[in-house]
Amino acid sequence: MNAPPTTSMLRALPAEYRERLMRTPREVSFRPGTRLFEEGGRADRFWIVLSGTVDLDLRVPGGRTVVETLGPDELIGWSWLFTPHVWHLGAEATTAVRAHEFDAAAIRSMCRDDPALGLTVAQWVGGILTHRLCSARTRLLDLYAPRDGGGLR
């Protein structure tokens, strides 16, 4: 499922803030199968995908299960913004990926120094989390809702 346009940093943030943030990343590339981060690891960076796709996954008995696939203009990683800055999911490149990589500590420092920027970034990430939570809820309903039409009123 593609994120709505408002979750794209390039469209969601006012030009002034977007320009400030876009002075900080470095462009990186990942080959298919590269793990970007592991569930429980230190969340010290995040990415905006330029091209390619990344699966977000969750450890389950016997392996991992994909919870969402993200692509161009989408944010990879939100745990960097919230203490204790630990990844809640894992992420793996499923195709060749090019992305802007941001240093989380530097962005958090910018947000502390400019509360208006901090609020804007928090609202942007919060909007993404809201969208992804709603998507996950819909997928769970598709998987577990009664098929006979009963039980849900």
N, C-alpha and C positions, 0 to 999 in steps of 0.2 A: 504494500500500500504506500503510495507516495504521500509525503507530508504536504499539507496545504502551504501555499506560498508564504504565509505569515511566519512559518517556522524557519524559512531560509534567512540566514543572517543578512544576506545581501538585500533582502526586501523588508525585513522586520525592524532593523535598527535605523534610527535617524542617520543621515549621511555623516554628520559630525562624529558620532560615536563609531560608526562603521569604519570610517577613514582612520581613526585612531587605533582601533583594534587591528586593522589590516596592515599596519606598519610593523606588527610584531611576529607574524607567523613565518615559518620556513616551509618551502614546498618539499614534500616527501613522496616516495613511491613505495608500494608494497606489492609483492608478487602474490598470486593466488596461493592460499594456504598459510599465509603469514598471520601469526597471532599478534594483534595490536595490543591486547591486554587480557589479563586473566581475572576472573571473578575472585574478589578478596585481595587483589594486588593494590598497590599504591596508585591513586588517581592523580598523576602529576602533569597531565597534558590532555588535550582534546583536539579533534580534527573537524574540518569542514571538507567534505568530499568534493573533489573537482570532477573526477571520472571514476567509473568502476562501482563495485558493490561490496558491502561489508555485512556479514551476518552477525547479529547479536545473539548470544547463546547463554544457556543456563545449564549448570551441572545437574545431572539427574543420575539416579542409579544406572550404571552401565554405560555412561558416556555424557553426551551433551544433547540438548535440543535447541533448535533455532527458534527464537521468539520474534524476531523481526529482521528484515533485510532492508538496508539503507543504501541510498545512492547519491547522485550528484546534488549539491547544495544542502545536504543534510548534515546535521550535527552528529558526530560520533563521540559519545561520552558526555555525561552530565554530572557524574559523581565528583569531579574535580571541584565543583562549586560548593558542595555541602560537606561539612565535617561529618565523619572523620576522614574524608577524601580517600575512600576505598571503593573500588569498582564493585558494583552490584551484579554485573553480568560479565561475560567474556565477549571478545570480538575477533573475527577472523575475516581477512580479505577473501572473497569468493571469486573475484576476477582481479586483473591488474588494477590497482588503485593509485590514483594521484590525489593528494590532499594537502590542504594547508594545516600544518601542525602548530598549535599554540601552547606556550608554556603556561600551565595553570597558575603557578605562583605569581608570575608576572601579571596575568590578567586579574587575579584576585587583588593584587596590590593596586593596580589601576582603579579597580572598583572601590577599594577602601579610600583611596585618595580623592575620588570624585564620586560622592554618593549618588548623584543623578545618573552617572554612567552605571554604577553598581545596580541601581534599581532597574534600569533599562535592560541590563544583561540578565538580571534575575527574572524579570518578566518574560524575556525572550525564552530562556531555558525553561521556565515554568510553563509557558505555552506549549513547548515541545513535549514536556512530561505529560501534560494534560492530554494532548493528542495521542501520545503513545499509550497512555493508560486506557483511554477510550477504545483504541484499536485492539488492545489486549483483551479488554472486556468483551468486545464483539467476537473475537476469535474464540474465547472461552464459551460464550453462549452458543456459537456455531458447533462447538465440539460436544457440549454437555447438556444443551437444552433438550427436553423431552421431544421426541419425534412425532408422538401421537397428538400433539397439541394440548395435552393436559398438563396440569401442574403449574403452569405460569398464568397468572391472571392479573 
